[in-house]
Amino acid sequence: MVPVSLTDVSSYLPGRRVAADHFAALAGTDELADNAMFRAPRHRYHVTDETAEDMVERAAAGLVERHGTCAVSGVDVLITHTQLPDLPVVGCGGTVARRLGALLTVSDASPILDVECRHHPEFAGDMTVVTGDGRRYWAPGTGQLRVGFTESGIAEVLTRGNRLVPEAAAAVCDRIGVDTTDIDLLVTNQPNRVFLRTWREALRLPAERHPDTFDDCGNLFGAAMPLTLDRELRAGRVPDGSLVVFAGFAHAGDFSAAAAVSWRP
């Protein structure tokens, strides 16, 4: 059987790189601003008139440049993620499907060795959106939306997140018969500095094997993974044959996952 491969990766960030001080000056008092869970990065990339599908298309341009249009044509399954969709309900998937193709292929180029997915429905309600005036988030009003975390809730998510990602990554390593210290490159989402440090320590990896894009880009959620890998590849820090492990968790910990890839063996 021919394995499924991650053919390549490409990324895009909007052109305006803004220091976090810019946003802090525009924000009101925030009692959670200094909490380790939400402490700001040094910079963020500021979107102006671009839509989500514009940015996905521009991110895929590197794939077309390197492999031709055939590399992104003939899509069978297209998965996109936008934290706040430009188009409510359906998001950008339909428009992106019209513009793009797929990044996975049946080949032995960079075979996916194993995947671990863990669902934790008991945590699904731990992250909510609140408005300050008690209305539903979609109802009319003037109160600003924010994530409704309490100090105790943050402590629980930190404790939970500290273990979810290393556990998923370790499970994948165990099934493919390697120790976590054999990971050449750990690529994770980038929620905050606390998680990044704890994850690599739990997996017993040095900092250079777990690249950190948080201070440059902030929390990009799932998009941090392809962006971080793309930066490492363009910098020449992923030799052929590297064991690359992807790992992350979502929201307040209701989902976690990891995958191992043998990069261009």
VMD Tcl script that draws the C-alpha trace (Angstrom):
set ca {
  {0.00 0.00 0.00}
  {1.25 3.48 -0.88}
  {1.12 5.73 2.22}
  {-0.50 9.12 2.50}
  {2.05 11.96 2.50}
  {2.26 15.57 3.49}
  {3.48 16.82 0.13}
  {4.68 20.27 1.19}
  {3.70 23.25 3.30}
  {3.38 26.95 2.57}
  {2.21 29.95 4.61}
  {1.22 33.59 4.40}
  {0.93 36.45 6.87}
  {-0.63 39.85 6.19}
  {1.98 42.49 5.50}
  {1.48 44.85 8.43}
  {3.56 43.69 11.42}
  {2.42 45.60 14.50}
  {3.93 45.75 17.99}
  {1.61 44.58 20.77}
  {1.88 48.01 22.41}
  {-0.27 49.37 19.57}
  {-3.21 47.18 20.59}
  {-2.64 47.67 24.31}
  {-2.98 51.44 23.88}
  {-6.37 50.98 22.22}
  {-7.72 48.50 24.76}
  {-9.43 49.27 28.01}
  {-8.51 47.82 31.37}
  {-8.22 44.04 31.22}
  {-7.75 42.18 34.49}
  {-6.45 39.11 32.63}
  {-3.86 40.96 30.54}
  {-0.97 39.91 32.77}
  {-2.17 36.34 33.24}
  {0.29 33.78 31.86}
  {-2.48 32.34 29.67}
  {-3.13 35.61 27.83}
  {0.08 37.63 28.13}
  {0.64 39.34 24.80}
  {3.34 38.45 22.29}
  {5.76 41.12 21.12}
  {4.16 41.43 17.69}
  {1.09 40.49 15.69}
  {0.27 40.64 11.99}
  {-2.62 42.99 11.34}
  {-5.27 42.15 8.73}
  {-6.75 45.12 6.86}
  {-8.90 44.47 3.79}
  {-7.99 40.83 3.19}
  {-10.53 38.04 3.54}
  {-9.82 34.58 4.90}
  {-10.01 33.07 1.41}
  {-7.57 35.71 0.11}
  {-5.03 34.66 2.72}
  {-5.53 30.92 2.18}
  {-5.04 31.40 -1.57}
  {-1.87 33.45 -0.98}
  {-0.59 30.84 1.47}
  {-0.99 28.16 -1.20}
  {0.88 30.24 -3.79}
  {4.18 28.78 -2.60}
  {2.95 25.27 -3.35}
  {1.92 26.25 -6.87}
  {5.24 28.00 -7.42}
  {7.24 24.95 -6.35}
  {5.08 22.14 -7.73}
  {2.77 23.62 -10.37}
  {-1.02 23.93 -10.39}
  {-1.39 20.15 -10.50}
  {-0.21 20.02 -6.90}
  {-3.36 21.81 -5.69}
  {-5.94 20.56 -8.18}
  {-8.39 17.71 -7.93}
  {-9.40 18.20 -4.33}
  {-11.27 15.36 -2.64}
  {-11.37 16.84 0.87}
  {-10.62 20.47 1.77}
  {-10.37 21.44 5.45}
  {-10.14 25.11 6.43}
  {-10.28 26.89 9.75}
  {-11.08 30.53 10.51}
  {-11.60 31.54 14.12}
  {-13.99 34.38 13.16}
  {-15.34 33.66 9.63}
  {-15.85 36.57 7.26}
  {-19.02 34.87 6.07}
  {-21.11 33.71 9.05}
  {-22.14 30.06 9.40}
  {-20.51 28.59 6.27}
  {-17.13 30.33 6.59}
  {-14.67 30.48 3.70}
  {-14.61 26.77 2.76}
  {-16.79 27.06 -0.34}
  {-14.88 30.00 -1.79}
  {-11.51 28.44 -1.02}
  {-12.63 25.18 -2.65}
  {-13.32 27.14 -5.81}
  {-9.79 28.62 -5.76}
  {-7.64 25.77 -4.46}
  {-6.80 22.07 -4.21}
  {-5.38 19.70 -1.57}
  {-2.10 19.39 0.36}
  {-2.25 15.68 1.06}
  {-1.38 13.07 -1.55}
  {-1.00 9.32 -1.92}
  {2.76 8.88 -2.21}
  {5.85 7.99 -0.24}
  {7.30 11.52 -0.34}
  {6.80 12.37 3.34}
  {4.69 9.56 4.76}
  {2.38 10.12 7.70}
  {3.44 7.43 10.14}
  {0.65 7.67 12.70}
  {-2.11 9.95 13.97}
  {-3.65 10.28 17.44}
  {-6.96 12.11 18.01}
  {-8.51 12.50 21.45}
  {-11.93 13.99 22.17}
  {-12.76 15.36 25.62}
  {-16.42 16.45 25.46}
  {-16.54 17.11 29.21}
  {-14.40 20.23 28.63}
  {-16.36 21.62 25.67}
  {-18.28 24.19 27.70}
  {-15.29 25.55 29.60}
  {-14.57 28.30 27.06}
  {-17.44 30.65 26.40}
  {-18.01 34.03 24.78}
  {-19.54 36.76 26.94}
  {-20.74 40.24 26.07}
  {-20.75 42.11 29.37}
  {-24.44 43.01 29.11}
  {-25.88 39.50 29.29}
  {-27.14 39.26 25.70}
  {-26.48 36.38 23.34}
  {-23.29 36.93 21.36}
  {-25.29 37.17 18.12}
  {-27.94 39.55 19.49}
  {-27.73 43.33 18.84}
  {-25.97 45.43 21.45}
  {-22.90 47.53 22.13}
  {-20.93 45.40 24.60}
  {-17.66 43.99 23.27}
  {-17.30 40.23 22.95}
  {-14.61 38.55 25.02}
  {-13.63 35.06 26.09}
  {-15.33 34.30 29.40}
  {-12.54 32.84 31.51}
  {-12.29 33.17 35.27}
  {-9.03 32.86 37.21}
  {-10.00 29.37 38.39}
  {-11.02 28.40 34.86}
  {-7.68 29.55 33.49}
  {-5.82 27.49 36.08}
  {-7.77 24.39 35.03}
  {-7.09 24.96 31.33}
  {-3.38 25.53 31.98}
  {-3.13 22.30 33.96}
  {-5.11 20.43 31.32}
  {-3.25 21.87 28.35}
  {0.12 21.16 29.92}
  {-0.55 17.42 29.75}
  {-2.86 16.97 26.72}
  {-0.29 17.80 24.05}
  {2.63 15.75 25.46}
  {0.31 12.80 26.05}
  {-0.92 12.79 22.45}
  {2.61 13.18 21.06}
  {3.95 10.43 23.33}
  {1.16 8.07 22.25}
  {2.13 8.51 18.60}
  {5.81 7.99 19.37}
  {5.03 4.85 21.34}
  {3.08 3.31 18.45}
  {5.81 3.98 15.90}
  {8.43 2.62 18.29}
  {10.50 5.70 19.13}
  {11.20 7.70 22.26}
  {10.02 11.30 22.42}
  {13.68 12.35 22.55}
  {14.01 10.97 19.00}
  {11.71 13.73 17.68}
  {13.78 15.93 15.36}
  {11.15 18.67 15.09}
  {8.10 19.26 17.28}
  {5.54 21.54 15.62}
  {2.71 22.72 17.86}
  {0.10 25.40 18.04}
  {1.44 28.47 19.84}
  {-1.04 29.52 22.57}
  {1.41 31.15 24.99}
  {4.95 30.91 26.37}
  {3.92 28.74 29.33}
  {2.55 25.91 27.20}
  {5.48 25.99 24.79}
  {8.02 25.63 27.58}
  {6.05 22.95 29.44}
  {5.42 20.84 26.33}
  {9.04 20.60 25.26}
  {10.15 19.90 28.82}
  {7.57 17.12 29.19}
  {8.78 15.54 25.94}
  {12.43 16.10 26.97}
  {13.31 18.15 23.90}
  {15.72 21.10 23.63}
  {14.30 24.45 22.55}
  {15.90 24.27 19.10}
  {13.77 21.22 18.26}
  {10.54 23.01 19.17}
  {10.40 26.24 17.14}
  {8.59 29.18 18.70}
  {6.71 31.74 16.56}
  {4.56 33.14 19.39}
  {6.41 36.41 19.97}
  {6.41 37.23 16.27}
  {2.87 36.20 15.38}
  {0.88 35.69 18.57}
  {-1.62 32.86 18.92}
  {-2.57 31.81 15.39}
  {-4.47 28.75 16.63}
  {-4.20 25.82 14.19}
  {-2.62 27.99 11.50}
  {0.54 28.22 13.64}
  {1.50 24.67 12.65}
  {1.90 25.05 8.86}
  {3.35 28.54 9.34}
  {5.97 27.33 11.83}
  {6.93 24.33 9.69}
  {7.14 26.53 6.60}
  {9.55 28.88 8.38}
  {11.74 26.00 9.51}
  {11.84 24.53 6.00}
  {12.72 27.85 4.37}
  {15.48 28.33 6.94}
  {16.93 24.93 6.04}
  {16.47 23.49 9.52}
  {14.56 20.32 8.55}
  {16.98 17.79 6.99}
  {15.58 15.01 4.83}
  {14.66 12.03 6.97}
  {13.67 14.12 9.98}
  {11.00 12.79 12.31}
  {8.47 15.64 12.52}
  {5.72 15.42 15.15}
  {2.74 17.77 15.05}
  {0.71 18.22 18.25}
  {-1.84 20.59 19.69}
  {-5.11 21.06 21.51}
  {-8.22 23.09 20.82}
  {-10.23 25.61 22.82}
  {-10.31 24.67 26.51}
  {-9.03 21.14 25.85}
  {-12.07 19.45 24.29}
  {-9.86 18.08 21.50}
  {-6.19 17.18 21.22}
  {-4.22 15.47 18.49}
  {-0.77 14.55 17.25}
  {0.73 13.14 14.07}
  {4.16 11.84 13.09}
  {5.64 12.43 9.63}
  {8.87 11.14 8.17}
  {9.96 14.23 6.28}
  {11.23 13.33 2.78}
  {13.00 10.09 3.75}
}
mol new
graphics top color blue
foreach p $ca { graphics top sphere $p radius 0.5 }
foreach p [lrange $ca 0 end-1] q [lrange $ca 1 end] { graphics top cylinder $p $q radius 0.2 }
display resetview
